[in-house]
């Protein structure tokens, strides 16, 4: 269940990174869009008894950013390279 929540979060991040950051290279816009979209993301399909609050949802991406197996970065310098 936790891995599923992380996957949903990563998919939201990847989609926004592809659509927004790839074109504009604007790190601030990337962060703002990711946080906004994650806060509104619906986790109901994961069969979680209690839905996480928006701040908890946005915190997931920060946990993923520390995972060396995931390609998460916040700007023009990719620390995973």
N, C-alpha and C positions, 0 to 999 in steps of 0.2 A: 504494500500500500504506500509506503514512503517512497519507494522507487517510482511508483506511478505518479505521485505528486511532483517529484523532481522532474520526471519526463514531461509532464504538462507544462511546468514552468520553463524548462529548457526549450520546448517547442515554441512557446510564446516568444521567448528571447530570440531564438533563431529566425523566426519569421520577421520580427521587427528589425533585427540586424540586417537581414537580407533586403527588406523593403526600404528602410530609412537610412541606415548608416552606410550601406554600400554605395548609395547615390550621393549623399551629402557629406559624408565623413565628419558629421557634427556629433561629437561625443555627448554634449549636453542634451541634444534632442534625443539621442539614443537612450540615455538614462531616463529621461522624463517619460518617453513613450513606453519603455519597458515597465517602469514602476506603475504608470497609470493603467496599462493593460493587465498587469498581474493583479493589481488591486481589484479589478473588476472581473477577473477570470472566474469561471464557474467550475468548481471541483465536484459538483454533485454526481457526475458519472463515475466517480471513484468509490462510491459507496462508503463515504466517510460519514460517521454518525453526526459529528459536529463540524460544520464548515469553518475553515480558518478565517480569521479576520484579515482585512486587506493588508495590514502591516505584517502579518505573519506570512502572507503569500509573497510579498515583495522581499521578505527576508530569505526566502528559499533561493533566489537567484544569487545572493551573496554567498550562501553556502556552496552553491555550484561553482562559483567563481574560484573557490579555493580547491576545487577538485581538478587535479592535473589531467584527468581523463576527458574532461569537458572543455570545449573551446569557447570559454566565456571571457571576454575582455570588454573594457569600457571606453576605449579610445583608440587613437591611431598607433599606440604602442601595444603590441600583443605580448603579454608577459609569458605566454605559453610557448613561444618560439625558442 
